[in-house]
Amino acid sequence: MKATVQARLDEESQAALKQLTRRLGWSPSRVVREGLRLMASHYGATPRKRKIIGLGEFEGGPPDLATNKKYLEDLGQ
C-alpha cells in the first residue's frame, strides 16, 4: 500500500534533507522512509510488554510464602 504524506519542514530540516540526499544519493522519499524505519526500530512500532524479573525463576518452595504468617514467626530473632 502506497501513501503520500506532506510535511512542512523548517529551514534546518530542509537543509538536512538536502544534505542527506546528496550524500547518500537517495531520493528525498527514501531518506524519509529510512528515517521512519529507524525511529520505529528505536522506539518500537508496537509497545512491548514489560517482563517481571525473576518470574518463574524459582523451583519448589511453599506456594503460600507471601501470604502465610507462620513463615514470619521467627523472622528477625
N, C-alpha and C positions, 0 to 999 in steps of 0.2 A: 504494500500500500504506500503510495507516494503522497506526501503532503507538502504544501507550500506554506512557509512561515515568513512573515515580515517582521523585521525588528528595526527599531530606531537605535542607531549607535552614536555614542558621543565621539568626539574627535579622537580621544585616546584609543577607544575600541576600534575605530576605523583605521587608525594608523597600525595597530597591532594586526588586524585582519590583513591589511595590505602587505605588511612585512612578512607575515606567515605565508601568504600566497606566493610571494616572490621567492622566499627562502626555500619552501618545500616544493614549489612547482605544482601546487594543488589549486583547484578552483575554490572560490570562497565557500561554496556549499559543502565541499569536502572538509574544509577546515572546521566549519560549524558542526558538521556531523561527528567528526572525530572528537571535538571538544565536548559534545554531548555524551559521547560514549565514555570519555574519561571521567566526566562528572558522575555519570551513572555508576561506573565501577567503583569510584571513590566513596560516594555517599550511599550507594546501594539503591537500585531501582525499586526493589521491594524490601520492606523492613524485615530485618532478621529477628528471629525470636531469641530472647536472651537465655543463656544457659545458666542453670544454677550449679555453681561449682561444688563438687563433692556429691551431687545427687547420684545415687546408685553406686557409689564407690565402695561401700562397706558391706561385707557379708556377715550374716549372723548377728547376734546381739538381741536384746529384748525388743519386741516391736512397740512396746509402750514406754520406752525410756523417757520420752519427753513429757509424758502425762501422769505417770505413776509416781506418787510421792514416796513410796517405800525406798526408791533408789536415792532419795535425798536425805534419808535419816542420819547417816553418819558423815555427811558432807561437811568439811571444814573442821573436823575434830582430830 
